[in-house]
Each structure stands twice: as structure tokens, then as C-alpha cells.
Amino acid sequence: MDAVLGKPRRVLLGAFGDPGHAFPMIALGRALATRGHEVTLQTWRRWQAHVEAEGLTFAPAPEYQVFPSGPDPLYFY
């Protein structure tokens, strides 16, 4: 049990689908789970296996393209 938070908590973490967003949340979730907290991580389905491998509960997040794409990556700007 974590001394700062007191009794075990239910925690919901959320992350965009990019690896730089998802993997830090997976690490945070793992740290919270090892302290006895029940952690659910909502992110894109591509990371489901990684989330569940850490013993966390996975919740699918809506998937959408964050940045527009086209023949020239900055065309839309």
C-alpha cells in the first residue's frame, strides 16, 4: 500500500495512442499496481497486450488520426 495515497485506490489513466504517450502511462500504471492500486489504462488497441502484460486493466480509447497526413506532411499547415 502506498504511504502517500493511504488505502488502495482505483485509478484510471489515459493516453493518446502514440508510443511516447502510452508507454510512460504503462510505466506509471505498473508502479501504481505494485503499490496495491487497481489500475485501468485507456489507450489505443495496439497497446492492449502491453497494458495487460503489466497486470493492468485495458480499456479501449477512441482512435483517430492526431495529425493530418498527405503527400507533404506539412501541407495542411
C-alpha positions as CSV (number, residue, x, y, z in Angstrom):
1,M,0.0,0.0,0.0
2,D,1.3,3.5,-0.9
3,A,2.0,5.7,2.1
4,V,1.1,8.9,0.2
5,L,-2.3,7.8,-1.1
6,G,-3.2,5.8,2.0
7,K,-5.6,2.9,1.2
8,P,-5.5,1.3,-2.2
9,R,-7.3,3.3,-4.9
10,R,-8.9,2.6,-8.2
11,V,-7.0,4.6,-10.8
12,L,-7.9,5.5,-14.4
13,L,-5.0,6.6,-16.7
14,G,-5.5,7.8,-20.2
15,A,-3.1,8.2,-23.1
16,F,-3.1,9.0,-26.8
17,G,-2.0,6.1,-29.0
18,D,1.5,7.3,-29.8
19,P,4.2,5.3,-28.0
20,G,5.6,8.4,-26.3
21,H,2.2,8.9,-24.6
22,A,1.2,5.2,-24.0
23,F,4.4,3.8,-22.6
24,P,5.0,6.3,-19.9
25,M,1.4,5.7,-18.7
26,I,2.0,1.9,-18.8
27,A,5.1,2.5,-16.6
28,L,3.1,4.7,-14.2
29,G,0.3,2.2,-14.1
30,R,2.8,-0.6,-13.3
31,A,4.3,1.4,-10.4
32,L,0.8,2.1,-9.0
33,A,-0.2,-1.5,-9.3
34,T,2.9,-2.7,-7.4
35,R,1.8,-0.4,-4.6
36,G,-1.5,-2.2,-4.4
37,H,-3.7,0.1,-6.5
38,E,-6.2,-1.2,-9.1
39,V,-5.2,0.5,-12.4
40,T,-7.1,0.8,-15.7
41,L,-5.4,2.3,-18.7
42,Q,-7.4,3.7,-21.5
43,T,-5.5,3.9,-24.8
44,W,-5.5,2.6,-28.3
45,R,-6.0,-1.1,-29.0
46,R,-2.5,-1.5,-30.5
47,W,-1.1,-1.3,-26.9
48,Q,-3.6,-3.7,-25.3
49,A,-1.1,-6.6,-25.0
50,H,1.5,-4.4,-23.4
51,V,-1.0,-3.0,-20.9
52,E,-2.3,-6.4,-19.9
53,A,1.2,-7.9,-19.7
54,E,1.8,-5.5,-16.8
55,G,-1.3,-6.7,-15.0
56,L,-3.3,-3.6,-15.7
57,T,-6.9,-3.5,-17.0
58,F,-7.2,-2.3,-20.5
59,A,-10.0,0.0,-21.8
60,P,-10.1,0.9,-25.5
61,A,-9.9,4.6,-26.3
62,P,-11.4,6.1,-29.5
63,E,-8.8,6.0,-32.2
64,Y,-8.3,8.9,-34.5
65,Q,-5.5,10.5,-36.5
66,V,-3.9,13.2,-34.4
67,F,-2.1,15.0,-37.2
68,P,-3.4,15.3,-40.8
69,S,-1.5,13.5,-43.5
70,G,-1.0,14.0,-47.2
71,P,1.7,13.9,-49.8
72,D,3.6,16.7,-48.0
73,P,3.5,16.2,-44.2
74,L,3.2,20.0,-43.5
75,Y,0.8,20.7,-46.5
76,F,-2.2,21.2,-44.2
77,Y,-0.3,23.9,-42.2
